[in-house]
């Protein structure tokens, strides 16, 4: 992945304990990175695990008559994982330390979606 794609979300994340990743509909990493505790970029593994998530969330929202989805946030003792749709069935994933306030997570997620959308449209 070229460096501009890898660092796409740096301005949204800043110094917070967060990482962002843009995945296409099939789970292929398009931008950002997800570095594990050993320093390895595990973006492909994360993408494979989340392959098709946008389609499934959209399907669930439709079946529950809740409208279009805007974000899914999962809080655990260790981390906060947030997902939001981008263009062309792509998804932005934001992983944050559990110590990051939820409001900041949501704000960074929305900024990241904006960056991803602009970046994807300029690539076309």
Secondary structure, DSSP 4 states (H G I P E B T S, - for coil): --HHHHTTTHHHHTTSSEEEEEE-TTS-EEEE--B-TTS-B-HHHHHHHTTTHHHHHHHHHHHTT--S---EEEE-SSEEEEEEE-STT-EEEEEEETTS-HHHHHHHHHHHHHHHHHHHHHH-
